[in-house]
């Protein structure tokens, strides 16, 4: 280190190339070099950490606490073996715990989620559900106690605001542990308000469904509401979808949309490179043109030949983001139902 400083080096990188160091050890290396090396206080320091023991971010923070002013990071922590220090995790650690770490990055937090998704898609590298900051579960809660606390005061269980990270807010997962408060909150997203006997009847139906399956999707919930009220609770319903697929370059989809308030049906068709794209394009023809398709996530809820897919779709209307979910054994139908649910959310939003 002394030799390269004498030769004019201005930045000294002290890497943990195999991800072996513990935070206190790694931080101590920076302190000792900075204080003990000749010319050590005249240069800047950089950290390069690998995540083999899951400590890349922790080690990078230890380096910052001991004088490092440059951290080598990657989006989503991608890198050799188990990866490097994750950009989004480091940025939010410094932002959230600025009271202790006293360091800033100048990075626009609102772009973190967008960049994360962009890199994930470009690399065909899925983001783990439980990944901090940008993972699907990072801001989701199923426990009834947690849901109730969040709806009363978000800071109860939420140390970061997902909306400030550009993440569509979907913190409530409707499952068997969800309570009435969470159910009312989801219904309010669709402009539906139930009280008394109607709410109790819906809640009983919801609990029966939630006990049978992992989650209750928005599409299923709106069907329950329609059954409880004895009248349509949504604007549109996907009555039928057919897709012709083959080894050719194009897929042909035909969908029938039911406009429930007007009690009309119409069929639309589309040609696209993939079956999901064809179905989404066909549905878009029959729904308000000021709704823009945003993003689609598909996940398997189980394994085996009878596995069901869960789809989550986001759409944009008037600058606001709306989300819809659906579960179906056919992944194309799941995507189509989720898209219609998201559009219903946008159209019914109050």
C-alpha positions as CSV (number, residue, x, y, z in Angstrom):
1,X,0.0,0.0,0.0
2,X,2.8,2.4,0.9
3,X,4.6,1.6,-2.4
4,X,1.5,2.4,-4.6
5,X,0.9,5.6,-2.6
6,X,4.4,6.7,-3.2
7,X,3.9,6.0,-6.9
8,X,0.9,8.4,-7.0
9,X,-2.1,6.2,-6.3
10,X,-5.1,8.3,-5.1
11,X,-7.6,5.5,-4.3
12,X,-6.7,2.3,-2.5
13,X,-9.0,-0.7,-2.9
14,X,-9.0,-3.3,-0.1
15,X,-11.1,-6.2,-1.4
16,X,-12.7,-9.2,0.3
17,X,-12.5,-11.2,-2.9
18,X,-13.7,-14.5,-1.5
19,X,-16.3,-13.1,1.0
20,X,-14.6,-14.5,4.0
21,X,-14.2,-11.5,6.3
22,X,-16.5,-10.5,9.2
23,X,-17.6,-6.9,9.4
24,X,-15.4,-6.1,12.5
25,X,-12.4,-7.7,10.8
26,X,-12.9,-5.9,7.5
27,X,-13.5,-2.5,9.1
28,X,-10.3,-3.0,11.2
29,X,-8.3,-3.5,8.0
30,X,-9.3,-0.1,6.7
31,X,-8.6,1.5,10.1
32,X,-5.2,0.0,10.4
33,X,-4.1,0.8,6.8
34,X,-5.5,4.4,7.0
35,X,-3.8,5.0,10.4
36,X,-0.6,2.9,10.0
37,X,0.5,3.1,6.4
38,X,2.8,5.9,5.3
39,X,0.7,8.4,3.5
40,X,-2.4,6.5,4.5
41,X,-4.4,9.6,5.3
42,X,-3.7,11.3,2.0
43,X,-5.7,8.9,-0.2
44,X,-9.2,7.7,-0.6
45,X,-10.3,4.1,0.1
46,X,-12.5,1.8,-1.8
47,X,-14.2,-1.5,-0.7
48,X,-15.0,-4.5,-2.9
49,X,-17.0,-7.2,-1.1
50,X,-18.3,-10.6,-2.1
51,X,-21.4,-12.1,-0.6
52,X,-20.3,-15.7,0.0
53,X,-21.3,-15.5,3.7
54,X,-24.1,-13.1,3.1
55,X,-22.0,-10.2,4.5
56,X,-21.2,-8.1,1.5
57,X,-23.5,-5.2,2.5
58,X,-22.5,-5.4,6.2
59,X,-18.8,-5.5,5.3
60,X,-19.2,-2.5,3.0
61,X,-20.9,-0.5,5.8
62,X,-18.0,-1.5,8.2
63,X,-15.6,-0.1,5.6
64,X,-17.6,3.1,5.4
65,X,-17.5,3.5,9.2
66,X,-13.7,3.1,9.0
67,X,-13.0,5.6,6.3
68,X,-14.0,4.1,2.9
69,X,-15.6,6.7,0.6
70,X,-16.1,4.5,-2.4
71,X,-18.0,1.1,-2.5
72,X,-18.1,-1.2,-5.5
73,X,-21.6,-2.4,-5.9
74,X,-23.8,-4.2,-8.5
75,X,-27.6,-3.9,-9.1
76,X,-29.4,-6.7,-7.3
77,X,-26.0,-7.8,-6.0
78,X,-25.3,-9.9,-9.1
79,X,-21.7,-11.0,-9.5
80,X,-19.2,-13.9,-9.3
81,X,-20.5,-16.9,-7.3
82,X,-23.0,-15.5,-4.7
83,X,-22.5,-11.9,-5.9
84,X,-21.3,-8.6,-4.6
85,X,-22.6,-5.8,-2.5
86,X,-26.1,-4.9,-3.7
87,X,-26.5,-1.3,-4.7
88,X,-30.1,-1.0,-3.5
89,X,-29.4,-2.5,-0.1
90,X,-26.4,-0.3,0.6
91,X,-28.2,2.8,-0.6
92,X,-31.2,2.2,1.7
93,X,-29.1,1.1,4.6
94,X,-27.3,4.4,4.4
95,X,-30.5,6.3,3.9
96,X,-32.5,4.6,6.7
97,X,-29.7,4.6,9.2
98,X,-28.1,7.9,8.4
99,X,-28.3,8.7,12.1
100,X,-25.6,6.2,12.7
101,X,-23.7,5.9,9.5
102,X,-23.5,9.6,8.5
103,X,-22.9,9.0,4.8
104,X,-24.8,9.8,1.7
105,X,-24.7,8.5,-1.9
106,X,-26.6,11.1,-4.0
107,X,-28.5,8.2,-5.6
108,X,-32.2,8.8,-6.5
109,X,-34.0,6.2,-4.4
110,X,-37.1,6.4,-6.5
111,X,-35.3,4.8,-9.4
112,X,-33.9,1.8,-7.5
113,X,-36.9,-0.5,-8.1
114,X,-37.1,0.4,-11.8
115,X,-33.4,-0.3,-12.3
116,X,-33.6,-3.5,-10.4
117,X,-36.4,-4.8,-12.6
118,X,-34.7,-3.6,-15.7
119,X,-31.5,-5.5,-14.9
120,X,-33.4,-8.6,-13.7
121,X,-35.3,-8.7,-17.0
122,X,-32.2,-8.0,-19.2
123,X,-30.2,-10.8,-17.5
124,X,-33.2,-13.2,-17.2
125,X,-32.1,-13.4,-13.5
126,X,-35.2,-13.5,-11.2
127,X,-35.2,-11.5,-8.0
128,X,-35.6,-13.7,-4.9
129,X,-39.0,-13.1,-3.2
130,X,-37.3,-12.3,0.2
131,X,-34.6,-10.1,-1.2
132,X,-34.3,-6.9,0.9
133,X,-35.6,-3.6,-0.6
134,X,-36.7,-4.9,-4.0
135,X,-37.9,-8.4,-3.4
136,X,-41.6,-9.3,-3.8
137,X,-42.1,-9.9,-0.1
138,X,-40.1,-6.9,1.1
139,X,-43.2,-4.8,1.9
140,X,-45.8,-7.5,2.1
141,X,-47.6,-8.8,5.2
142,X,-50.1,-11.6,5.8
143,X,-50.3,-11.7,9.6
144,X,-53.5,-10.2,10.7
145,X,-51.8,-8.3,13.6
146,X,-49.2,-6.9,11.3
147,X,-51.8,-5.9,8.7
148,X,-53.9,-4.1,11.3
149,X,-50.9,-2.3,12.6
150,X,-49.8,-1.2,9.2
151,X,-53.2,0.1,8.2
152,X,-53.3,2.2,11.3
153,X,-49.8,3.5,11.1
154,X,-47.3,2.3,8.4
155,X,-44.3,3.1,10.5
156,X,-45.4,0.3,13.0
157,X,-43.8,-2.4,10.8
158,X,-42.4,-0.5,7.9
159,X,-38.9,1.2,8.1
160,X,-38.9,2.3,4.5
161,X,-41.7,3.8,2.3
162,X,-42.0,1.6,-0.8
163,X,-43.6,4.4,-2.8
164,X,-40.5,6.5,-2.3
165,X,-38.5,3.6,-3.9
166,X,-40.8,3.5,-6.9
167,X,-42.4,0.3,-5.7
168,X,-46.2,-0.1,-6.2
169,X,-47.7,-0.4,-2.7
170,X,-49.1,-3.9,-2.2
171,X,-48.2,-4.6,1.4
172,X,-51.3,-6.6,2.2
173,X,-51.4,-10.2,1.2
174,X,-54.9,-11.7,1.6
175,X,-54.4,-15.1,3.1
176,X,-55.8,-17.3,5.9
177,X,-54.2,-15.0,8.6
178,X,-55.8,-11.8,7.2
179,X,-58.5,-10.1,9.3
180,X,-61.4,-7.8,8.5
181,X,-59.3,-4.7,8.5
182,X,-57.2,-6.0,5.7
183,X,-60.2,-7.2,3.7
184,X,-61.9,-3.7,4.0
185,X,-58.7,-2.1,2.8
186,X,-58.5,-4.2,-0.3
187,X,-62.2,-3.6,-1.0
188,X,-61.7,0.1,-0.7
189,X,-59.1,-0.1,-3.5
190,X,-62.0,-1.1,-5.7
191,X,-64.4,1.5,-4.3
192,X,-66.4,-1.2,-2.5
193,X,-67.6,-0.7,1.1
194,X,-69.4,-3.3,3.0
195,X,-70.7,-3.2,6.6
196,X,-72.7,-5.4,9.0
197,X,-74.2,-8.6,7.8
198,X,-72.8,-8.2,4.2
199,X,-69.2,-7.8,5.5
200,X,-69.6,-10.8,7.8
201,X,-71.0,-13.0,5.0
202,X,-68.1,-12.0,2.7
203,X,-65.5,-12.6,5.4
204,X,-66.9,-16.1,6.0
205,X,-66.6,-16.9,2.3
206,X,-63.2,-15.3,2.2
207,X,-61.9,-17.4,5.1
208,X,-63.2,-20.6,3.6
209,X,-61.3,-19.9,0.4
210,X,-58.2,-18.7,2.2
211,X,-58.0,-21.9,4.3
212,X,-58.1,-24.0,1.1
213,X,-55.4,-22.1,-0.8
214,X,-52.3,-20.0,-0.1
215,X,-53.7,-16.6,-1.1
216,X,-57.0,-15.1,-2.3
217,X,-56.5,-13.1,-5.5
218,X,-58.2,-9.8,-6.4
219,X,-60.1,-11.6,-9.1
220,X,-61.5,-14.2,-6.7
221,X,-62.3,-11.5,-4.1
222,X,-64.4,-9.5,-6.6
223,X,-66.3,-12.7,-7.5
224,X,-67.0,-13.2,-3.8
225,X,-68.3,-9.7,-3.5
226,X,-70.5,-10.1,-6.5
227,X,-71.9,-13.3,-5.0
228,X,-72.5,-11.6,-1.6
229,X,-74.2,-8.6,-3.1
230,X,-76.1,-10.5,-5.7
231,X,-74.9,-8.0,-8.4
232,X,-71.7,-7.3,-10.3
233,X,-68.9,-5.7,-8.2
234,X,-66.5,-5.1,-11.1
235,X,-66.7,-3.3,-14.4
236,X,-65.3,-6.0,-16.6
237,X,-65.2,-9.7,-16.5
238,X,-63.0,-12.0,-18.6
239,X,-65.7,-14.4,-19.8
240,X,-63.5,-16.5,-22.1
241,X,-60.0,-16.6,-23.7
242,X,-58.7,-18.9,-26.4
243,X,-55.1,-19.0,-27.8
244,X,-53.8,-20.8,-30.8
245,X,-50.2,-21.6,-30.4
246,X,-47.7,-23.6,-32.4
247,X,-44.2,-23.7,-33.8
248,X,-44.9,-20.7,-36.0
249,X,-43.7,-17.2,-35.1
250,X,-47.1,-15.8,-34.0
251,X,-49.8,-16.7,-31.5
252,X,-53.5,-15.8,-32.0
253,X,-55.7,-14.9,-29.1
254,X,-59.5,-14.3,-28.9
255,X,-61.1,-13.0,-25.7
256,X,-64.6,-12.3,-24.7
257,X,-65.1,-9.4,-22.3
258,X,-68.3,-8.9,-20.4
259,X,-69.2,-5.3,-19.4
260,X,-71.2,-6.1,-16.3
261,X,-72.9,-2.8,-15.6
262,X,-74.2,-2.6,-19.2
263,X,-74.7,-6.4,-19.4
264,X,-73.0,-6.6,-22.8
265,X,-70.3,-8.9,-24.3
266,X,-67.8,-8.3,-27.0
267,X,-65.1,-10.4,-28.5
268,X,-61.6,-9.2,-29.5
269,X,-58.7,-10.8,-31.2
270,X,-55.0,-10.2,-31.5
271,X,-51.8,-11.6,-32.9
272,X,-48.5,-11.5,-31.0
273,X,-45.2,-13.3,-30.6
274,X,-46.3,-15.0,-27.3
275,X,-49.6,-16.3,-25.9
276,X,-49.7,-14.0,-22.9
277,X,-48.9,-10.9,-25.0
278,X,-51.6,-11.9,-27.5
279,X,-54.2,-12.2,-24.7
280,X,-53.2,-8.9,-23.0
281,X,-53.3,-7.1,-26.4
282,X,-56.8,-8.5,-27.1
283,X,-58.1,-7.5,-23.7
284,X,-56.6,-4.0,-24.1
285,X,-58.8,-3.5,-27.2
286,X,-61.9,-3.7,-25.1
287,X,-60.9,-1.7,-22.1
288,X,-60.4,2.1,-21.6
289,X,-57.6,3.4,-23.8
290,X,-56.2,5.6,-21.0
291,X,-55.1,2.5,-19.1
292,X,-51.5,1.5,-19.9
293,X,-50.2,-2.0,-19.2
294,X,-47.2,-1.9,-16.9
295,X,-45.7,-5.1,-15.7
296,X,-46.5,-8.8,-15.2
297,X,-45.2,-11.3,-12.7
298,X,-45.9,-15.0,-12.9
299,X,-45.2,-17.4,-10.0
300,X,-46.0,-21.1,-9.4
301,X,-47.9,-21.7,-6.2
302,X,-47.2,-25.4,-6.1
303,X,-45.5,-28.2,-8.0
304,X,-46.6,-31.1,-10.1
305,X,-49.0,-31.4,-13.0
306,X,-51.9,-29.7,-11.1
307,X,-49.8,-26.7,-10.1
308,X,-51.5,-23.3,-10.1
309,X,-50.0,-20.1,-11.3
310,X,-50.3,-16.7,-9.5
311,X,-50.2,-13.7,-11.7
312,X,-49.7,-10.1,-10.6
313,X,-50.2,-7.2,-13.1
314,X,-49.7,-3.5,-12.7
315,X,-51.3,-0.9,-14.9
316,X,-51.1,2.9,-15.0
317,X,-53.9,5.4,-15.3
318,X,-53.6,9.1,-14.9
319,X,-50.2,8.8,-13.4
320,X,-51.3,6.3,-10.7
321,X,-50.3,2.6,-10.5
322,X,-52.9,0.0,-9.9
323,X,-52.4,-3.8,-9.3
324,X,-54.4,-6.9,-9.8
325,X,-53.8,-10.5,-9.0
326,X,-55.3,-13.8,-10.1
327,X,-54.7,-17.6,-9.6
328,X,-55.4,-20.2,-12.3
329,X,-54.1,-23.5,-13.4
330,X,-53.5,-22.0,-16.9
331,X,-50.8,-19.4,-16.8
332,X,-52.2,-17.5,-19.7
333,X,-55.6,-17.3,-18.1
334,X,-54.0,-16.2,-14.8
335,X,-52.3,-13.3,-16.6
336,X,-55.5,-12.3,-18.4
337,X,-57.6,-12.4,-15.2
338,X,-55.0,-10.4,-13.3
339,X,-54.9,-7.8,-16.1
340,X,-58.6,-7.4,-16.0
341,X,-58.5,-7.2,-12.2
342,X,-55.9,-4.4,-12.4
343,X,-58.0,-2.5,-14.9
344,X,-61.0,-2.9,-12.7
345,X,-59.0,-1.4,-9.8
346,X,-58.1,1.6,-12.0
347,X,-61.6,2.1,-13.2
348,X,-63.2,1.6,-9.8
349,X,-60.7,3.6,-7.8
350,X,-62.2,6.4,-5.7
